[in-house]
């Protein structure tokens, strides 16, 4: 895929159109055309070199699962229920691997739950942020 994108270009090579239904759930492409257009535009504006480098980076990235247990900050893992790039099972591995992490599965979304289900995403994020100790509480602990 990386070589094809570099050779033929991002949008002109059809990559953006090809992966749009994985970035945004197919039912949301129809129900939320503005979101689909926005995501398509982001991908189309990405240079072929940049897209190819990102694809290569994802393909060659090491497995960091062993390192998750060393994360020592409050963590919220958010995933769309229909995400093909990061399935719920993968998000669960991440949240289970990070001590005390929270997992939020957003129904009716794929890889872009913050855009596809903005209200639900915002509620989940606000709930998580509200659960964090206030900055003054953190200073007192030190």
C-alpha positions in Angstrom: 0.0 0.0 0.0 2.8 2.4 0.9 4.5 1.9 -2.4 1.3 2.3 -4.3 0.5 5.6 -2.5 4.0 6.9 -3.2 3.9 5.9 -6.8 0.3 7.1 -7.6 -0.3 9.8 -5.0 -2.8 10.0 -2.2 -6.2 11.0 -3.5 -5.4 10.5 -7.2 -4.3 6.9 -6.4 -7.7 6.3 -4.7 -6.2 5.6 -1.3 -8.3 8.1 0.6 -11.5 6.8 -1.1 -10.4 3.2 -0.4 -9.9 3.7 3.3 -12.7 6.2 4.0 -15.1 3.5 5.0 -12.6 2.3 7.6 -11.9 5.7 9.0 -15.6 6.6 9.2 -18.2 3.9 9.5 -20.0 3.2 6.2 -23.3 4.1 7.7 -21.9 7.4 8.9 -20.6 8.3 5.5 -24.2 8.5 4.5 -25.6 9.8 7.7 -22.8 12.4 8.4 -21.6 13.6 5.0 -19.9 16.6 6.5 -17.7 14.3 8.7 -17.0 12.1 5.7 -16.0 15.1 3.6 -13.8 16.5 6.4 -11.9 13.2 6.8 -11.6 12.7 3.1 -10.2 16.3 2.8 -7.6 15.6 5.5 -6.5 12.5 3.7 -6.5 14.2 0.3 -4.4 17.1 1.6 -1.7 14.7 2.9 1.3 14.5 0.6 1.9 11.1 -0.9 5.3 11.0 0.7 3.8 11.8 4.1 1.0 9.1 3.7 3.6 6.6 2.6 5.8 7.3 5.5 2.9 6.9 7.9 2.0 3.6 6.4 5.6 2.4 6.6 5.8 3.6 10.2 2.6 1.6 11.2 3.9 -1.5 9.3 7.3 -1.4 11.0 6.4 -0.3 14.5 7.5 -2.5 17.3 5.0 -4.2 19.6 4.7 -2.0 22.7 2.3 -4.2 24.7 5.0 -5.1 27.2 5.6 -1.5 28.0 1.9 -0.7 28.8 2.3 -1.8 32.4 4.9 1.0 32.9 2.5 3.8 32.1 1.9 5.7 35.3 -0.6 8.4 34.4 -4.4 8.3 34.2 -5.4 6.9 30.9 -8.5 6.8 28.9 -8.6 4.5 25.8 -11.4 5.5 23.4 -12.4 3.3 20.5 -15.3 3.2 18.1 -17.3 0.0 18.3 -16.9 -0.5 14.5 -13.2 0.5 14.2 -11.4 -1.8 11.8 -8.0 -0.2 12.3 -8.1 -0.6 16.1 -10.7 -3.1 16.9 -12.3 -3.1 20.3 -10.3 -6.3 21.2 -7.1 -4.4 20.5 -8.3 -1.4 22.5 -9.1 -3.8 25.4 -5.5 -5.2 25.3 -4.3 -1.6 25.6 -6.6 -0.7 28.4 -6.0 -4.0 30.3 -2.3 -3.5 30.0 -2.2 0.0 31.5 -2.8 0.1 35.3 -6.2 1.5 36.1 -6.9 2.6 32.5 -10.5 3.2 31.5 -11.9 1.9 28.2 -14.7 3.7 26.5 -16.3 2.0 23.5 -18.4 4.5 21.4 -21.3 2.9 19.7 -22.1 4.1 16.2 -18.5 5.0 15.3 -15.5 3.6 13.5 -11.9 5.0 13.8 -13.0 8.6 14.3 -15.4 8.5 17.3 -14.5 12.1 18.2 -16.0 13.2 14.8 -18.7 10.5 14.2 -20.2 10.7 17.7 -18.9 14.0 19.0 -21.4 14.3 21.8 -20.8 10.8 23.2 -17.0 11.3 22.9 -17.2 14.6 24.7 -19.3 13.1 27.5 -16.8 10.2 27.9 -13.8 12.6 27.9 -15.4 15.0 30.3 -16.3 12.2 32.7 -12.7 11.0 32.6 -11.3 14.5 33.1 -13.7 15.1 36.0 -12.5 11.9 37.6 -8.9 13.2 37.8 -7.6 14.9 40.9 -7.6 18.6 40.8 -4.2 20.2 40.3 -4.2 21.5 43.9 -4.8 18.0 45.1 -1.8 16.8 43.1 0.5 19.5 44.6 -0.6 18.6 48.1 0.3 14.9 47.4 3.9 16.0 46.5 
